[in-house]
């Protein structure tokens, strides 16, 4: 007999997050499952580079917007996602889970990531109108997913742009 993962509700997950033994750990809630989110220095460096480009663009263009990292969770439907980088115009929150989905999320794929769970996250982000960039360090490419427009694969010779921030450009080669 195969053991089945423990499935819980979003409310039970929110309670789980507040337990003392979970205070210094990072989790996501995907498809009813609790997923502990490991990190590595390569993924962290790539995420920080992308976040820095966004933050500098906002400052230089005097645009009111917010760039967040992996420490904050977002409520996406009944799930709770930790992304590597997110951009949004709505204010951030001091709550553990932000109820307002970001406009854009960036996921940096690491060897421990489960492709099935990543696919679920991408679909759910797109369903709430969030654009998703997925960075693949191993082959230095980024796949962009835009709601209603499908996916585009970009190589190190290409440049990332985001329609929500006219003039924003990030050469793919600069993030790897």
Number of C-alpha atoms within 10 A of each C-alpha: 3 4 5 6 9 8 14 13 13 20 10 10 19 14 9 15 19 11 9 8 9 11 10 7 11 17 20 20 23 20 17 17 18 20 14 11 15 11 17 10 8 13 20 16 14 20 23 17 16 21 21 13 16 22 18 11 16 17 11 9 12 9 12 11 15 17 20 19 18 17 13 21 23 19 17 23 13 13 21 25 22 21 22 24 26 28 22 19 14 13 10 17 11 7 9 13 18 18 15 15 21 26 18 21 25 22 24 22 19 16 12 10 13 10 11 8 14 15 11 13 21 19 15 17 24 20 14 14 15 23 24 25 24 19 25 18 17 10 10 15 20 25 18 21 22 20 16 10 8 9 13 11 13 17 16 15 11 14 15 15 14 15 9 13 13 8 11 16 14 16 15 19 13 13 19 20
